[in-house]
Amino acid sequence: MLERGLKTKNKERLKFLGQYLQNNMQILELGCAEGSFGEAIKHNFIVTYYGIEPSHDAEIAATKLDKIWRSSEEIPKNMQFNLILAFHVLEHIHNIGRIIFKLYELLSEDGIVIIEVPNCFGNKLLPWDFNKEHIHLFRFTSISCLLEKHGFNIKGIGTDYYESAIYKDSMRIVACKRKSSKELKNNLVDRFRQYLGNEYVVYGIGGDFEALVRPYIKISNILGIIDSSKNKI
């Protein structure tokens, strides 16, 4: 029964991750247990799959995955990953701010982190989460604020994901590193050049001038600004 539930859960997760998985990725899974999910991914994609597992399950996971660490502190400095997975891990961690900060450090600039946690109590039929190993309870707002506080941008969030017979209602969050204001500004100017060429004239500014044009005048190649009113040309 447990094995069938694990296969069902892994199949759903693998299908969900299909939109993010590519060959030659470096993937890290927090709380990889015996490595069954990583093994499924490696069966379908050519990836290097790493895991963090503090329990004795690490010994089994080491036979299936490329590398196992007992703690995130063991990961070599400057090592980064294209995809980081954490399924039902964060609710167990005391210093949760520290681990979120570590995830940010480990994620590549264009990488994706996917986190799954119980949706508050994890089961709509139960009045509370009675699992003594769960230190934190999450709602949409709390998990979003936690990630955004540490520099992440939420790309997607959903609920009703199955973890087990008890935890039938889980939240799944997809996030990436938040771009700096300077990087966002440069990206927008690059788009101007891509579609408008190296030099261009801006016409019909209207009420969007302050938000869309004035902040970029000094770093873009605007030859002139034209308005329907003659005294604004």
mmCIF file of the C-alpha atoms, coordinates in Angstrom:
data_MODEL
# 
_entry.id   MODEL 
# 
loop_
_atom_site.group_PDB 
_atom_site.id 
_atom_site.type_symbol 
_atom_site.label_atom_id 
_atom_site.label_alt_id 
_atom_site.label_comp_id 
_atom_site.label_asym_id 
_atom_site.label_entity_id 
_atom_site.label_seq_id 
_atom_site.pdbx_PDB_ins_code 
_atom_site.Cartn_x 
_atom_site.Cartn_y 
_atom_site.Cartn_z 
_atom_site.occupancy 
_atom_site.B_iso_or_equiv 
_atom_site.pdbx_formal_charge 
_atom_site.auth_seq_id 
_atom_site.auth_comp_id 
_atom_site.auth_asym_id 
_atom_site.auth_atom_id 
_atom_site.pdbx_PDB_model_num 
ATOM 1   C CA . MET A 1 1   ? 0.000   0.000  0.000   1.00 0.00 ? 1   MET A CA 1 
ATOM 2   C CA . LEU A 1 2   ? 2.771   2.434  0.964   1.00 0.00 ? 2   LEU A CA 1 
ATOM 3   C CA . GLU A 1 3   ? 4.814   1.502  -2.102  1.00 0.00 ? 3   GLU A CA 1 
ATOM 4   C CA . ARG A 1 4   ? 1.812   2.075  -4.388  1.00 0.00 ? 4   ARG A CA 1 
ATOM 5   C CA . GLY A 1 5   ? 1.219   5.489  -2.800  1.00 0.00 ? 5   GLY A CA 1 
ATOM 6   C CA . LEU A 1 6   ? 4.890   6.393  -3.303  1.00 0.00 ? 6   LEU A CA 1 
ATOM 7   C CA . LYS A 1 7   ? 4.774   5.431  -6.970  1.00 0.00 ? 7   LYS A CA 1 
ATOM 8   C CA . THR A 1 8   ? 1.561   7.428  -7.499  1.00 0.00 ? 8   THR A CA 1 
ATOM 9   C CA . LYS A 1 9   ? 3.031   10.473 -5.771  1.00 0.00 ? 9   LYS A CA 1 
ATOM 10  C CA . ASN A 1 10  ? 6.309   10.291 -7.695  1.00 0.00 ? 10  ASN A CA 1 
ATOM 11  C CA . LYS A 1 11  ? 4.460   9.864  -11.000 1.00 0.00 ? 11  LYS A CA 1 
ATOM 12  C CA . GLU A 1 12  ? 2.408   13.029 -10.379 1.00 0.00 ? 12  GLU A CA 1 
ATOM 13  C CA . ARG A 1 13  ? 5.481   15.015 -9.325  1.00 0.00 ? 13  ARG A CA 1 
ATOM 14  C CA . LEU A 1 14  ? 7.460   13.837 -12.328 1.00 0.00 ? 14  LEU A CA 1 
ATOM 15  C CA . LYS A 1 15  ? 4.645   14.893 -14.646 1.00 0.00 ? 15  LYS A CA 1 
ATOM 16  C CA . PHE A 1 16  ? 4.498   18.313 -12.970 1.00 0.00 ? 16  PHE A CA 1 
ATOM 17  C CA . LEU A 1 17  ? 8.261   18.775 -13.269 1.00 0.00 ? 17  LEU A CA 1 
ATOM 18  C CA . GLY A 1 18  ? 8.209   17.913 -16.968 1.00 0.00 ? 18  GLY A CA 1 
ATOM 19  C CA . GLN A 1 19  ? 7.884   21.606 -17.822 1.00 0.00 ? 19  GLN A CA 1 
ATOM 20  C CA . TYR A 1 20  ? 11.119  22.399 -15.951 1.00 0.00 ? 20  TYR A CA 1 
ATOM 21  C CA . LEU A 1 21  ? 13.309  19.328 -16.498 1.00 0.00 ? 21  LEU A CA 1 
ATOM 22  C CA . GLN A 1 22  ? 15.995  19.270 -19.184 1.00 0.00 ? 22  GLN A CA 1 
ATOM 23  C CA . ASN A 1 23  ? 19.006  17.114 -19.879 1.00 0.00 ? 23  ASN A CA 1 
ATOM 24  C CA . ASN A 1 24  ? 22.348  18.134 -18.335 1.00 0.00 ? 24  ASN A CA 1 
ATOM 25  C CA . MET A 1 25  ? 20.765  19.885 -15.353 1.00 0.00 ? 25  MET A CA 1 
ATOM 26  C CA . GLN A 1 26  ? 22.277  19.908 -11.871 1.00 0.00 ? 26  GLN A CA 1 
ATOM 27  C CA . ILE A 1 27  ? 19.464  19.044 -9.433  1.00 0.00 ? 27  ILE A CA 1 
ATOM 28  C CA . LEU A 1 28  ? 19.436  19.125 -5.642  1.00 0.00 ? 28  LEU A CA 1 
ATOM 29  C CA . GLU A 1 29  ? 16.712  17.544 -3.498  1.00 0.00 ? 29  GLU A CA 1 
ATOM 30  C CA . LEU A 1 30  ? 16.413  18.410 0.196   1.00 0.00 ? 30  LEU A CA 1 
ATOM 31  C CA . GLY A 1 31  ? 15.180  15.476 2.218   1.00 0.00 ? 31  GLY A CA 1 
ATOM 32  C CA . CYS A 1 32  ? 15.632  12.973 -0.600  1.00 0.00 ? 32  CYS A CA 1 
ATOM 33  C CA . ALA A 1 33  ? 14.904  9.978  1.727   1.00 0.00 ? 33  ALA A CA 1 
ATOM 34  C CA . GLU A 1 34  ? 15.896  6.748  -0.077  1.00 0.00 ? 34  GLU A CA 1 
ATOM 35  C CA . GLY A 1 35  ? 16.305  8.576  -3.390  1.00 0.00 ? 35  GLY A CA 1 
ATOM 36  C CA . SER A 1 36  ? 13.315  7.065  -5.186  1.00 0.00 ? 36  SER A CA 1 
ATOM 37  C CA . PHE A 1 37  ? 12.189  10.307 -6.806  1.00 0.00 ? 37  PHE A CA 1 
ATOM 38  C CA . GLY A 1 38  ? 15.677  11.207 -7.984  1.00 0.00 ? 38  GLY A CA 1 
ATOM 39  C CA . GLU A 1 39  ? 16.014  7.713  -9.381  1.00 0.00 ? 39  GLU A CA 1 
ATOM 40  C CA . ALA A 1 40  ? 12.801  8.224  -11.395 1.00 0.00 ? 40  ALA A CA 1 
ATOM 41  C CA . ILE A 1 41  ? 14.078  11.518 -12.810 1.00 0.00 ? 41  ILE A CA 1 
ATOM 42  C CA . LYS A 1 42  ? 17.436  9.980  -13.738 1.00 0.00 ? 42  LYS A CA 1 
ATOM 43  C CA . HIS A 1 43  ? 15.576  7.202  -15.538 1.00 0.00 ? 43  HIS A CA 1 
ATOM 44  C CA . ASN A 1 44  ? 13.910  9.791  -17.804 1.00 0.00 ? 44  ASN A CA 1 
ATOM 45  C CA . PHE A 1 45  ? 16.542  12.540 -18.093 1.00 0.00 ? 45  PHE A CA 1 
ATOM 46  C CA . ILE A 1 46  ? 20.318  12.804 -18.289 1.00 0.00 ? 46  ILE A CA 1 
ATOM 47  C CA . VAL A 1 47  ? 20.951  14.870 -15.161 1.00 0.00 ? 47  VAL A CA 1 
ATOM 48  C CA . THR A 1 48  ? 23.330  15.019 -12.222 1.00 0.00 ? 48  THR A CA 1 
ATOM 49  C CA . TYR A 1 49  ? 21.185  14.466 -9.156  1.00 0.00 ? 49  TYR A CA 1 
ATOM 50  C CA . TYR A 1 50  ? 22.314  15.372 -5.634  1.00 0.00 ? 50  TYR A CA 1 
ATOM 51  C CA . GLY A 1 51  ? 20.484  14.836 -2.361  1.00 0.00 ? 51  GLY A CA 1 
ATOM 52  C CA . ILE A 1 52  ? 20.553  16.008 1.245   1.00 0.00 ? 52  ILE A CA 1 
ATOM 53  C CA . GLU A 1 53  ? 19.374  13.407 3.741   1.00 0.00 ? 53  GLU A CA 1 
ATOM 54  C CA . PRO A 1 54  ? 20.348  13.399 7.448   1.00 0.00 ? 54  PRO A CA 1 
ATOM 55  C CA . SER A 1 55  ? 18.737  10.028 8.264   1.00 0.00 ? 55  SER A CA 1 
ATOM 56  C CA . HIS A 1 56  ? 20.029  6.502  7.659   1.00 0.00 ? 56  HIS A CA 1 
ATOM 57  C CA . ASP A 1 57  ? 18.053  6.560  4.385   1.00 0.00 ? 57  ASP A CA 1 
ATOM 58  C CA . ALA A 1 58  ? 21.089  8.377  2.985   1.00 0.00 ? 58  ALA A CA 1 
ATOM 59  C CA . GLU A 1 59  ? 22.912  5.063  2.693   1.00 0.00 ? 59  GLU A CA 1 
ATOM 60  C CA . ILE A 1 60  ? 20.257  3.711  0.315   1.00 0.00 ? 60  ILE A CA 1 
ATOM 61  C CA . ALA A 1 61  ? 19.977  7.008  -1.573  1.00 0.00 ? 61  ALA A CA 1 
ATOM 62  C CA . ALA A 1 62  ? 23.734  6.943  -2.182  1.00 0.00 ? 62  ALA A CA 1 
ATOM 63  C CA . THR A 1 63  ? 23.269  3.817  -4.329  1.00 0.00 ? 63  THR A CA 1 
ATOM 64  C CA . LYS A 1 64  ? 20.748  5.598  -6.586  1.00 0.00 ? 64  LYS A CA 1 
ATOM 65  C CA . LEU A 1 65  ? 21.877  9.224  -6.825  1.00 0.00 ? 65  LEU A CA 1 
ATOM 66  C CA . ASP A 1 66  ? 25.132  10.909 -7.834  1.00 0.00 ? 66  ASP A CA 1 
ATOM 67  C CA . LYS A 1 67  ? 26.030  12.403 -4.455  1.00 0.00 ? 67  LYS A CA 1 
ATOM 68  C CA . ILE A 1 68  ? 24.484  12.544 -0.981  1.00 0.00 ? 68  ILE A CA 1 
ATOM 69  C CA . TRP A 1 69  ? 25.244  15.043 1.767   1.00 0.00 ? 69  TRP A CA 1 
ATOM 70  C CA . ARG A 1 70  ? 23.987  14.848 5.343   1.00 0.00 ? 70  ARG A CA 1 
ATOM 71  C CA . SER A 1 71  ? 23.691  18.644 5.608   1.00 0.00 ? 71  SER A CA 1 
ATOM 72  C CA . SER A 1 72  ? 23.550  21.656 3.279   1.00 0.00 ? 72  SER A CA 1 
ATOM 73  C CA . GLU A 1 73  ? 26.714  22.905 5.013   1.00 0.00 ? 73  GLU A CA 1 
ATOM 74  C CA . GLU A 1 74  ? 28.665  20.052 3.394   1.00 0.00 ? 74  GLU A CA 1 
ATOM 75  C CA . ILE A 1 75  ? 27.973  21.315 -0.128  1.00 0.00 ? 75  ILE A CA 1 
ATOM 76  C CA . PRO A 1 76  ? 31.138  22.813 -1.688  1.00 0.00 ? 76  PRO A CA 1 
ATOM 77  C CA . LYS A 1 77  ? 31.265  26.594 -1.875  1.00 0.00 ? 77  LYS A CA 1 
ATOM 78  C CA . ASN A 1 78  ? 30.254  28.213 -5.175  1.00 0.00 ? 78  ASN A CA 1 
ATOM 79  C CA . MET A 1 79  ? 28.349  25.088 -6.238  1.00 0.00 ? 79  MET A CA 1 
ATOM 80  C CA . GLN A 1 80  ? 24.966  25.965 -7.775  1.00 0.00 ? 80  GLN A CA 1 
ATOM 81  C CA . PHE A 1 81  ? 21.976  24.045 -9.055  1.00 0.00 ? 81  PHE A CA 1 
ATOM 82  C CA . ASN A 1 82  ? 19.509  24.598 -11.899 1.00 0.00 ? 82  ASN A CA 1 
ATOM 83  C CA . LEU A 1 83  ? 16.656  23.000 -9.968  1.00 0.00 ? 83  LEU A CA 1 
ATOM 84  C CA . ILE A 1 84  ? 16.188  22.624 -6.209  1.00 0.00 ? 84  ILE A CA 1 
ATOM 85  C CA . LEU A 1 85  ? 13.402  20.459 -4.773  1.00 0.00 ? 85  LEU A CA 1 
ATOM 86  C CA . ALA A 1 86  ? 12.094  20.383 -1.208  1.00 0.00 ? 86  ALA A CA 1 
ATOM 87  C CA . PHE A 1 87  ? 9.047   18.169 -0.739  1.00 0.00 ? 87  PHE A CA 1 
ATOM 88  C CA . HIS A 1 88  ? 7.685   18.269 2.817   1.00 0.00 ? 88  HIS A CA 1 
ATOM 89  C CA . VAL A 1 89  ? 10.927  19.432 4.402   1.00 0.00 ? 89  VAL A CA 1 
ATOM 90  C CA . LEU A 1 90  ? 10.536  23.056 5.529   1.00 0.00 ? 90  LEU A CA 1 
ATOM 91  C CA . GLU A 1 91  ? 7.872   22.282 8.136   1.00 0.00 ? 91  GLU A CA 1 
ATOM 92  C CA . HIS A 1 92  ? 10.487  20.194 10.007  1.00 0.00 ? 92  HIS A CA 1 
ATOM 93  C CA . ILE A 1 93  ? 13.301  22.793 10.175  1.00 0.00 ? 93  ILE A CA 1 
ATOM 94  C CA . HIS A 1 94  ? 13.914  24.960 13.265  1.00 0.00 ? 94  HIS A CA 1 
ATOM 95  C CA . ASN A 1 95  ? 16.047  27.699 11.687  1.00 0.00 ? 95  ASN A CA 1 
ATOM 96  C CA . ILE A 1 96  ? 13.941  28.003 8.583   1.00 0.00 ? 96  ILE A CA 1 
ATOM 97  C CA . GLY A 1 97  ? 15.292  31.448 7.642   1.00 0.00 ? 97  GLY A CA 1 
ATOM 98  C CA . ARG A 1 98  ? 18.795  30.040 7.445   1.00 0.00 ? 98  ARG A CA 1 
ATOM 99  C CA . ILE A 1 99  ? 17.798  27.206 5.106   1.00 0.00 ? 99  ILE A CA 1 
ATOM 100 C CA . ILE A 1 100 ? 15.836  29.559 2.798   1.00 0.00 ? 100 ILE A CA 1 
ATOM 101 C CA . PHE A 1 101 ? 18.896  31.817 2.625   1.00 0.00 ? 101 PHE A CA 1 
ATOM 102 C CA . LYS A 1 102 ? 20.997  28.737 1.789   1.00 0.00 ? 102 LYS A CA 1 
ATOM 103 C CA . LEU A 1 103 ? 18.595  27.780 -1.002  1.00 0.00 ? 103 LEU A CA 1 
ATOM 104 C CA . TYR A 1 104 ? 19.042  31.240 -2.493  1.00 0.00 ? 104 TYR A CA 1 
ATOM 105 C CA . GLU A 1 105 ? 22.833  30.833 -2.419  1.00 0.00 ? 105 GLU A CA 1 
ATOM 106 C CA . LEU A 1 106 ? 22.678  27.389 -4.029  1.00 0.00 ? 106 LEU A CA 1 
ATOM 107 C CA . LEU A 1 107 ? 20.248  28.295 -6.821  1.00 0.00 ? 107 LEU A CA 1 
ATOM 108 C CA . SER A 1 108 ? 21.693  29.408 -10.154 1.00 0.00 ? 108 SER A CA 1 
ATOM 109 C CA . GLU A 1 109 ? 20.649  32.806 -11.494 1.00 0.00 ? 109 GLU A CA 1 
ATOM 110 C CA . ASP A 1 110 ? 18.136  31.275 -13.919 1.00 0.00 ? 110 ASP A CA 1 
ATOM 111 C CA . GLY A 1 111 ? 17.264  28.327 -11.665 1.00 0.00 ? 111 GLY A CA 1 
ATOM 112 C CA . ILE A 1 112 ? 13.952  27.194 -10.204 1.00 0.00 ? 112 ILE A CA 1 
ATOM 113 C CA . VAL A 1 113 ? 13.137  26.073 -6.664  1.00 0.00 ? 113 VAL A CA 1 
ATOM 114 C CA . ILE A 1 114 ? 10.035  23.940 -6.059  1.00 0.00 ? 114 ILE A CA 1 
ATOM 115 C CA . ILE A 1 115 ? 8.773   23.606 -2.505  1.00 0.00 ? 115 ILE A CA 1 
ATOM 116 C CA . GLU A 1 116 ? 5.910   21.535 -1.161  1.00 0.00 ? 116 GLU A CA 1 
ATOM 117 C CA . VAL A 1 117 ? 4.524   21.834 2.375   1.00 0.00 ? 117 VAL A CA 1 
ATOM 118 C CA . PRO A 1 118 ? 1.246   20.890 4.095   1.00 0.00 ? 118 PRO A CA 1 
ATOM 119 C CA . ASN A 1 119 ? -1.449  23.484 3.457   1.00 0.00 ? 119 ASN A CA 1 
ATOM 120 C CA . CYS A 1 120 ? -1.818  24.637 7.066   1.00 0.00 ? 120 CYS A CA 1 
ATOM 121 C CA . PHE A 1 121 ? -3.017  21.396 8.721   1.00 0.00 ? 121 PHE A CA 1 
ATOM 122 C CA . GLY A 1 122 ? -2.516  19.284 5.594   1.00 0.00 ? 122 GLY A CA 1 
ATOM 123 C CA . ASN A 1 123 ? -5.948  17.678 5.684   1.00 0.00 ? 123 ASN A CA 1 
ATOM 124 C CA . LYS A 1 124 ? -9.265  19.494 5.314   1.00 0.00 ? 124 LYS A CA 1 
ATOM 125 C CA . LEU A 1 125 ? -10.957 16.942 7.594   1.00 0.00 ? 125 LEU A CA 1 
ATOM 126 C CA . LEU A 1 126 ? -8.604  17.462 10.533  1.00 0.00 ? 126 LEU A CA 1 
ATOM 127 C CA . PRO A 1 127 ? -8.869  20.396 12.976  1.00 0.00 ? 127 PRO A CA 1 
ATOM 128 C CA . TRP A 1 128 ? -5.090  20.517 13.509  1.00 0.00 ? 128 TRP A CA 1 
ATOM 129 C CA . ASP A 1 129 ? -1.781  19.003 12.447  1.00 0.00 ? 129 ASP A CA 1 
ATOM 130 C CA . PHE A 1 130 ? -0.927  16.689 15.316  1.00 0.00 ? 130 PHE A CA 1 
ATOM 131 C CA . ASN A 1 131 ? 2.466   15.651 13.894  1.00 0.00 ? 131 ASN A CA 1 
ATOM 132 C CA . LYS A 1 132 ? 4.982   16.569 16.625  1.00 0.00 ? 132 LYS A CA 1 
ATOM 133 C CA . GLU A 1 133 ? 7.787   16.667 14.063  1.00 0.00 ? 133 GLU A CA 1 
ATOM 134 C CA . HIS A 1 134 ? 6.135   19.604 12.289  1.00 0.00 ? 134 HIS A CA 1 
ATOM 135 C CA . ILE A 1 135 ? 7.455   22.853 13.716  1.00 0.00 ? 135 ILE A CA 1 
ATOM 136 C CA . HIS A 1 136 ? 5.781   25.212 11.242  1.00 0.00 ? 136 HIS A CA 1 
ATOM 137 C CA . LEU A 1 137 ? 2.300   25.534 9.745   1.00 0.00 ? 137 LEU A CA 1 
ATOM 138 C CA . PHE A 1 138 ? 2.029   27.357 6.414   1.00 0.00 ? 138 PHE A CA 1 
ATOM 139 C CA . ARG A 1 139 ? -0.643  29.228 4.500   1.00 0.00 ? 139 ARG A CA 1 
ATOM 140 C CA . PHE A 1 140 ? -0.304  30.941 1.114   1.00 0.00 ? 140 PHE A CA 1 
ATOM 141 C CA . THR A 1 141 ? 0.594   34.258 2.738   1.00 0.00 ? 141 THR A CA 1 
ATOM 142 C CA . SER A 1 142 ? 3.187   32.943 5.197   1.00 0.00 ? 142 SER A CA 1 
ATOM 143 C CA . ILE A 1 143 ? 5.152   30.795 2.749   1.00 0.00 ? 143 ILE A CA 1 
ATOM 144 C CA . SER A 1 144 ? 5.037   33.558 0.119   1.00 0.00 ? 144 SER A CA 1 
ATOM 145 C CA . CYS A 1 145 ? 6.279   36.206 2.562   1.00 0.00 ? 145 CYS A CA 1 
ATOM 146 C CA . LEU A 1 146 ? 9.043   33.901 3.790   1.00 0.00 ? 146 LEU A CA 1 
ATOM 147 C CA . LEU A 1 147 ? 10.378  33.289 0.289   1.00 0.00 ? 147 LEU A CA 1 
ATOM 148 C CA . GLU A 1 148 ? 10.024  36.890 -0.888  1.00 0.00 ? 148 GLU A CA 1 
ATOM 149 C CA . LYS A 1 149 ? 11.790  38.128 2.262   1.00 0.00 ? 149 LYS A CA 1 
ATOM 150 C CA . HIS A 1 150 ? 14.835  36.107 1.233   1.00 0.00 ? 150 HIS A CA 1 
ATOM 151 C CA . GLY A 1 151 ? 14.989  37.341 -2.355  1.00 0.00 ? 151 GLY A CA 1 
ATOM 152 C CA . PHE A 1 152 ? 12.716  34.931 -4.204  1.00 0.00 ? 152 PHE A CA 1 
ATOM 153 C CA . ASN A 1 153 ? 9.986   35.738 -6.695  1.00 0.00 ? 153 ASN A CA 1 
ATOM 154 C CA . ILE A 1 154 ? 6.897   33.478 -6.659  1.00 0.00 ? 154 ILE A CA 1 
ATOM 155 C CA . LYS A 1 155 ? 6.167   32.133 -10.155 1.00 0.00 ? 155 LYS A CA 1 
ATOM 156 C CA . GLY A 1 156 ? 3.292   29.850 -9.188  1.00 0.00 ? 156 GLY A CA 1 
ATOM 157 C CA . ILE A 1 157 ? 1.481   28.419 -6.184  1.00 0.00 ? 157 ILE A CA 1 
ATOM 158 C CA . GLY A 1 158 ? -1.236  25.781 -5.920  1.00 0.00 ? 158 GLY A CA 1 
ATOM 159 C CA . THR A 1 159 ? -2.829  23.410 -3.450  1.00 0.00 ? 159 THR A CA 1 
ATOM 160 C CA . ASP A 1 160 ? -4.540  19.997 -3.192  1.00 0.00 ? 160 ASP A CA 1 
ATOM 161 C CA . TYR A 1 161 ? -1.342  18.081 -3.957  1.00 0.00 ? 161 TYR A CA 1 
ATOM 162 C CA . TYR A 1 162 ? -1.159  14.611 -2.433  1.00 0.00 ? 162 TYR A CA 1 
ATOM 163 C CA . GLU A 1 163 ? 1.645   13.624 -0.068  1.00 0.00 ? 163 GLU A CA 1 
ATOM 164 C CA . SER A 1 164 ? 0.066   10.803 1.936   1.00 0.00 ? 164 SER A CA 1 
ATOM 165 C CA . ALA A 1 165 ? -3.263  9.528  3.258   1.00 0.00 ? 165 ALA A CA 1 
ATOM 166 C CA . ILE A 1 166 ? -3.017  12.067 6.096   1.00 0.00 ? 166 ILE A CA 1 
ATOM 167 C CA . TYR A 1 167 ? -1.466  14.941 4.135   1.00 0.00 ? 167 TYR A CA 1 
ATOM 168 C CA . LYS A 1 168 ? -3.800  15.051 1.169   1.00 0.00 ? 168 LYS A CA 1 
ATOM 169 C CA . ASP A 1 169 ? -3.801  18.841 0.913   1.00 0.00 ? 169 ASP A CA 1 
ATOM 170 C CA . SER A 1 170 ? -0.343  20.255 0.195   1.00 0.00 ? 170 SER A CA 1 
ATOM 171 C CA . MET A 1 171 ? 0.821   23.552 -1.266  1.00 0.00 ? 171 MET A CA 1 
ATOM 172 C CA . ARG A 1 172 ? 3.344   23.532 -4.085  1.00 0.00 ? 172 ARG A CA 1 
ATOM 173 C CA . ILE A 1 173 ? 5.329   26.686 -4.723  1.00 0.00 ? 173 ILE A CA 1 
ATOM 174 C CA . VAL A 1 174 ? 7.493   27.456 -7.752  1.00 0.00 ? 174 VAL A CA 1 
ATOM 175 C CA . ALA A 1 175 ? 9.956   30.304 -7.253  1.00 0.00 ? 175 ALA A CA 1 
ATOM 176 C CA . CYS A 1 176 ? 13.061  31.852 -8.779  1.00 0.00 ? 176 CYS A CA 1 
ATOM 177 C CA . LYS A 1 177 ? 15.567  34.494 -7.763  1.00 0.00 ? 177 LYS A CA 1 
ATOM 178 C CA . ARG A 1 178 ? 14.135  37.998 -7.866  1.00 0.00 ? 178 ARG A CA 1 
ATOM 179 C CA . LYS A 1 179 ? 15.887  40.250 -10.361 1.00 0.00 ? 179 LYS A CA 1 
ATOM 180 C CA . SER A 1 180 ? 17.473  43.441 -9.069  1.00 0.00 ? 180 SER A CA 1 
ATOM 181 C CA . SER A 1 181 ? 15.929  46.764 -10.138 1.00 0.00 ? 181 SER A CA 1 
ATOM 182 C CA . LYS A 1 182 ? 19.062  47.502 -12.174 1.00 0.00 ? 182 LYS A CA 1 
ATOM 183 C CA . GLU A 1 183 ? 18.827  44.179 -13.988 1.00 0.00 ? 183 GLU A CA 1 
ATOM 184 C CA . LEU A 1 184 ? 15.111  44.657 -14.696 1.00 0.00 ? 184 LEU A CA 1 
ATOM 185 C CA . LYS A 1 185 ? 15.794  48.143 -16.052 1.00 0.00 ? 185 LYS A CA 1 
ATOM 186 C CA . ASN A 1 186 ? 18.563  46.883 -18.329 1.00 0.00 ? 186 ASN A CA 1 
ATOM 187 C CA . ASN A 1 187 ? 16.372  44.018 -19.546 1.00 0.00 ? 187 ASN A CA 1 
ATOM 188 C CA . LEU A 1 188 ? 13.629  46.481 -20.511 1.00 0.00 ? 188 LEU A CA 1 
ATOM 189 C CA . VAL A 1 189 ? 16.051  48.707 -22.380 1.00 0.00 ? 189 VAL A CA 1 
ATOM 190 C CA . ASP A 1 190 ? 17.379  45.653 -24.236 1.00 0.00 ? 190 ASP A CA 1 
ATOM 191 C CA . ARG A 1 191 ? 13.809  44.855 -25.293 1.00 0.00 ? 191 ARG A CA 1 
ATOM 192 C CA . PHE A 1 192 ? 13.415  48.425 -26.564 1.00 0.00 ? 192 PHE A CA 1 
ATOM 193 C CA . ARG A 1 193 ? 16.516  47.961 -28.723 1.00 0.00 ? 193 ARG A CA 1 
ATOM 194 C CA . GLN A 1 194 ? 15.421  44.510 -29.892 1.00 0.00 ? 194 GLN A CA 1 
ATOM 195 C CA . TYR A 1 195 ? 12.091  45.751 -31.254 1.00 0.00 ? 195 TYR A CA 1 
ATOM 196 C CA . LEU A 1 196 ? 12.839  49.404 -32.051 1.00 0.00 ? 196 LEU A CA 1 
ATOM 197 C CA . GLY A 1 197 ? 16.495  49.420 -33.121 1.00 0.00 ? 197 GLY A CA 1 
ATOM 198 C CA . ASN A 1 198 ? 19.414  51.359 -31.666 1.00 0.00 ? 198 ASN A CA 1 
ATOM 199 C CA . GLU A 1 199 ? 17.740  54.774 -31.949 1.00 0.00 ? 199 GLU A CA 1 
ATOM 200 C CA . TYR A 1 200 ? 14.064  55.679 -31.858 1.00 0.00 ? 200 TYR A CA 1 
ATOM 201 C CA . VAL A 1 201 ? 11.519  58.417 -31.273 1.00 0.00 ? 201 VAL A CA 1 
ATOM 202 C CA . VAL A 1 202 ? 8.812   58.056 -28.621 1.00 0.00 ? 202 VAL A CA 1 
ATOM 203 C CA . TYR A 1 203 ? 5.340   59.304 -29.562 1.00 0.00 ? 203 TYR A CA 1 
ATOM 204 C CA . GLY A 1 204 ? 2.122   59.655 -27.566 1.00 0.00 ? 204 GLY A CA 1 
ATOM 205 C CA . ILE A 1 205 ? 3.488   59.361 -24.037 1.00 0.00 ? 205 ILE A CA 1 
ATOM 206 C CA . GLY A 1 206 ? 0.420   60.559 -22.165 1.00 0.00 ? 206 GLY A CA 1 
ATOM 207 C CA . GLY A 1 207 ? 0.030   59.380 -18.580 1.00 0.00 ? 207 GLY A CA 1 
ATOM 208 C CA . ASP A 1 208 ? 2.562   56.548 -18.945 1.00 0.00 ? 208 ASP A CA 1 
ATOM 209 C CA . PHE A 1 209 ? 5.528   58.892 -19.331 1.00 0.00 ? 209 PHE A CA 1 
ATOM 210 C CA . GLU A 1 210 ? 6.608   58.908 -15.669 1.00 0.00 ? 210 GLU A CA 1 
ATOM 211 C CA . ALA A 1 211 ? 6.486   55.117 -15.302 1.00 0.00 ? 211 ALA A CA 1 
ATOM 212 C CA . LEU A 1 212 ? 7.687   53.899 -18.683 1.00 0.00 ? 212 LEU A CA 1 
ATOM 213 C CA . VAL A 1 213 ? 9.909   56.562 -20.209 1.00 0.00 ? 213 VAL A CA 1 
ATOM 214 C CA . ARG A 1 214 ? 11.451  59.029 -17.755 1.00 0.00 ? 214 ARG A CA 1 
ATOM 215 C CA . PRO A 1 215 ? 13.364  56.360 -15.722 1.00 0.00 ? 215 PRO A CA 1 
ATOM 216 C CA . TYR A 1 216 ? 15.012  55.056 -18.908 1.00 0.00 ? 216 TYR A CA 1 
ATOM 217 C CA . ILE A 1 217 ? 15.861  58.222 -20.830 1.00 0.00 ? 217 ILE A CA 1 
ATOM 218 C CA . LYS A 1 218 ? 19.489  58.325 -19.684 1.00 0.00 ? 218 LYS A CA 1 
ATOM 219 C CA . ILE A 1 219 ? 20.250  54.693 -20.500 1.00 0.00 ? 219 ILE A CA 1 
ATOM 220 C CA . SER A 1 220 ? 18.353  54.355 -23.785 1.00 0.00 ? 220 SER A CA 1 
ATOM 221 C CA . ASN A 1 221 ? 18.794  55.873 -27.243 1.00 0.00 ? 221 ASN A CA 1 
ATOM 222 C CA . ILE A 1 222 ? 15.674  58.033 -27.433 1.00 0.00 ? 222 ILE A CA 1 
ATOM 223 C CA . LEU A 1 223 ? 16.177  60.690 -30.119 1.00 0.00 ? 223 LEU A CA 1 
ATOM 224 C CA . GLY A 1 224 ? 13.097  62.663 -29.195 1.00 0.00 ? 224 GLY A CA 1 
ATOM 225 C CA . ILE A 1 225 ? 9.733   62.671 -27.490 1.00 0.00 ? 225 ILE A CA 1 
ATOM 226 C CA . ILE A 1 226 ? 6.611   63.715 -29.421 1.00 0.00 ? 226 ILE A CA 1 
ATOM 227 C CA . ASP A 1 227 ? 3.231   64.535 -27.942 1.00 0.00 ? 227 ASP A CA 1 
ATOM 228 C CA . SER A 1 228 ? -0.015  65.583 -29.595 1.00 0.00 ? 228 SER A CA 1 
ATOM 229 C CA . SER A 1 229 ? 0.282   68.893 -27.795 1.00 0.00 ? 229 SER A CA 1 
ATOM 230 C CA . LYS A 1 230 ? 2.761   71.224 -29.611 1.00 0.00 ? 230 LYS A CA 1 
ATOM 231 C CA . ASN A 1 231 ? 4.187   72.689 -26.409 1.00 0.00 ? 231 ASN A CA 1 
ATOM 232 C CA . LYS A 1 232 ? 5.195   69.181 -25.244 1.00 0.00 ? 232 LYS A CA 1 
ATOM 233 C CA . ILE A 1 233 ? 7.264   68.251 -28.295 1.00 0.00 ? 233 ILE A CA 1 
# 
